[in-house]
Amino acid sequence: MAHATYAIGDVHGRADLLESLLAAIAGDADASGAEPRVLFLGDIVDRGPCSREAMDLVCDTLARWPRSRLIRGNHDAYFLDFMTADQVDEDRFGRWVRRIGGYQTMESYGLLSAGSIRDAADRFRADHASHLQALKDASPIVVDDRFAYVHAGIDPTRSIGDQAPKDLMMIRDRFLDHEGQLSHIIVHGHTPTSDSMPDSRPCRIAIDTGAYASGRLTCLAISADERNLHFLFATASGGSIEVARGRQTNDRFFPAESEISGPHSDDDDISVRSRVGTGSGSIFR
């Protein structure tokens, strides 16, 4: 059976939107007679209220449609690092919890009562083995004939097969400001679009529509021959979730009227390291 690709932007704990979008994907694929290949573009966790439930949906999808893949986002990498490291940088952990949504993730997993980072990690690994494995198995990039799928973007000065892992998860301006052609059309998230709608450019398509804040989660659907494209949206509205299908692009890309200049910064880079410890005492004092 032919497969259609469904790339989903940053979820950030909005399991309610993801559940509705996955149901829409199943119906959309069935109507076209194709098996869905769902590509999660990363940042499943943090910021929003239901990271655990969102990861449940990701794992269920990977099992249901085996072609599907989770692509590693920087927030997923932070969470995985804290839950698996032998020694944890407590200052870095604190920045994750206080500044970029880690608190909501720990709350979602019921880990706020843990007496130490190590206790929280032990509990997570014991109770959520499938989530741990999915995060470990996450891909840095998925490359097809015409399209490549990644969390943040690529370094335009390097070939698609020679990208630095950190760039794939964290790059912004060097990629977003690039105006020339690339070897592939890059489908990416990481940087929320300014109007909470997808931004299609000749060399890239941005589908992080800021779900945790805007209430809109976006999916780009691409046919098996990579010629026909359309969008699916799950949008929270008045206490309910509406699912809509966007315009058919038919292999044409329409530049947005405004440049991306929305709420993106390097604030979610917590890579600066200082004191390293084992995490004794309460982690949320």
Solvent accessible surface area in square Angstrom, and as a share of the most:
residue,aa,sasa,rsa
1,M,170,0.76
2,A,63,0.49
3,H,43,0.19
4,A,9,0.07
5,T,6,0.04
6,Y,3,0.01
7,A,0,0.00
8,I,0,0.00
9,G,1,0.01
10,D,2,0.01
11,V,0,0.00
12,H,12,0.05
13,G,0,0.00
14,R,35,0.13
15,A,10,0.07
16,D,61,0.31
17,L,0,0.00
18,L,0,0.00
19,E,105,0.47
20,S,28,0.18
21,L,0,0.00
22,L,15,0.07
23,A,69,0.54
24,A,22,0.17
25,I,0,0.00
26,A,23,0.18
27,G,44,0.42
28,D,21,0.11
29,A,1,0.01
30,D,116,0.60
31,A,92,0.71
32,S,76,0.49
33,G,51,0.49
34,A,15,0.12
35,E,44,0.20
36,P,10,0.06
37,R,25,0.09
38,V,0,0.00
39,L,0,0.00
40,F,1,0.00
41,L,0,0.00
42,G,0,0.00
43,D,2,0.01
44,I,1,0.00
45,V,0,0.00
46,D,0,0.00
47,R,65,0.24
48,G,4,0.04
49,P,89,0.56
50,C,41,0.25
51,S,0,0.00
52,R,76,0.28
53,E,59,0.26
54,A,0,0.00
55,M,0,0.00
56,D,53,0.27
57,L,36,0.18
58,V,0,0.00
59,C,22,0.13
60,D,90,0.46
61,T,5,0.03
62,L,45,0.23
63,A,83,0.65
64,R,150,0.55
65,W,25,0.09
66,P,94,0.59
67,R,107,0.39
68,S,3,0.02
69,R,110,0.40
70,L,5,0.03
71,I,0,0.00
72,R,55,0.20
73,G,0,0.00
74,N,1,0.01
75,H,1,0.01
76,D,2,0.01
77,A,21,0.16
78,Y,14,0.05
79,F,0,0.00
80,L,28,0.14
81,D,43,0.22
82,F,3,0.01
83,M,0,0.00
84,T,49,0.29
85,A,37,0.29
86,D,126,0.65
87,Q,114,0.51
88,V,11,0.06
89,D,4,0.02
90,E,50,0.23
91,D,51,0.26
92,R,18,0.07
93,F,5,0.02
94,G,9,0.09
95,R,46,0.17
96,W,0,0.00
97,V,13,0.08
98,R,181,0.66
99,R,124,0.45
100,I,3,0.02
101,G,10,0.09
102,G,0,0.00
103,Y,94,0.36
104,Q,65,0.29
105,T,0,0.00
106,M,0,0.00
107,E,97,0.43
108,S,19,0.12
109,Y,13,0.05
110,G,45,0.44
111,L,2,0.01
112,L,48,0.24
113,S,93,0.60
114,A,4,0.03
115,G,39,0.37
116,S,12,0.08
117,I,5,0.02
118,R,122,0.44
119,D,69,0.36
120,A,0,0.00
121,A,6,0.04
122,D,63,0.32
123,R,89,0.32
124,F,0,0.00
125,R,86,0.32
126,A,82,0.63
127,D,94,0.49
128,H,35,0.16
129,A,67,0.52
130,S,67,0.43
131,H,4,0.02
132,L,22,0.11
133,Q,97,0.43
134,A,10,0.08
135,L,3,0.02
136,K,102,0.43
137,D,94,0.48
138,A,6,0.05
139,S,23,0.15
140,P,60,0.38
141,I,36,0.18
142,V,22,0.13
143,V,66,0.38
144,D,37,0.19
145,D,127,0.66
146,R,73,0.26
147,F,0,0.00
148,A,0,0.00
149,Y,1,0.00
150,V,0,0.00
151,H,0,0.00
152,A,2,0.01
153,G,0,0.00
154,I,4,0.02
155,D,11,0.06
156,P,29,0.19
157,T,122,0.71
158,R,94,0.34
159,S,72,0.46
160,I,34,0.17
161,G,74,0.71
162,D,76,0.39
163,Q,23,0.10
164,A,29,0.23
165,P,95,0.60
166,K,108,0.46
167,D,20,0.10
168,L,7,0.03
169,M,36,0.16
170,M,26,0.11
171,I,8,0.04
172,R,22,0.08
173,D,83,0.43
174,R,133,0.49
175,F,0,0.00
176,L,17,0.08
177,D,102,0.53
178,H,53,0.24
179,E,166,0.75
180,G,34,0.33
181,Q,141,0.63
182,L,35,0.17
183,S,87,0.56
184,H,29,0.13
185,I,20,0.10
186,I,0,0.00
187,V,0,0.00
188,H,0,0.00
189,G,0,0.00
190,H,8,0.03
191,T,2,0.01
192,P,22,0.14
193,T,7,0.04
194,S,54,0.35
195,D,92,0.48
196,S,28,0.18
197,M,73,0.32
198,P,25,0.15
199,D,6,0.03
200,S,12,0.08
201,R,32,0.12
202,P,77,0.48
203,C,9,0.05
204,R,5,0.02
205,I,1,0.01
206,A,0,0.00
207,I,0,0.00
208,D,4,0.02
209,T,3,0.02
210,G,10,0.09
211,A,2,0.01
212,Y,85,0.32
213,A,82,0.64
214,S,48,0.31
215,G,6,0.05
216,R,59,0.21
217,L,2,0.01
218,T,1,0.00
219,C,0,0.00
220,L,0,0.00
221,A,3,0.02
222,I,2,0.01
223,S,32,0.21
224,A,54,0.42
225,D,88,0.46
226,E,18,0.08
227,R,112,0.41
228,N,58,0.30
229,L,1,0.00
230,H,20,0.09
231,F,12,0.05
232,L,7,0.04
233,F,20,0.08
234,A,0,0.00
235,T,29,0.17
236,A,42,0.32
237,S,49,0.31
238,G,90,0.87
239,G,92,0.89
240,S,64,0.41
241,I,55,0.28
242,E,104,0.47
243,V,65,0.37
244,A,56,0.44
245,R,136,0.50
246,G,18,0.17
247,R,146,0.53
248,Q,70,0.31
249,T,7,0.04
250,N,78,0.40
251,D,33,0.17
252,R,151,0.55
253,F,41,0.17
254,F,73,0.30
255,P,89,0.56
256,A,43,0.33
257,E,185,0.83
258,S,68,0.44
259,E,123,0.55
260,I,25,0.12
261,S,89,0.57
262,G,19,0.18
263,P,109,0.68
264,H,49,0.22
265,S,52,0.34
266,D,100,0.52
267,D,89,0.46
268,D,9,0.04
269,D,44,0.23
270,I,1,0.00
271,S,46,0.30
272,V,109,0.63
273,R,146,0.53
274,S,67,0.43
275,R,146,0.53
276,V,79,0.45
277,G,17,0.17
278,T,64,0.37
279,G,3,0.03
280,S,98,0.63
281,G,38,0.36
282,S,50,0.32
283,I,29,0.15
284,F,53,0.22
285,R,237,0.86
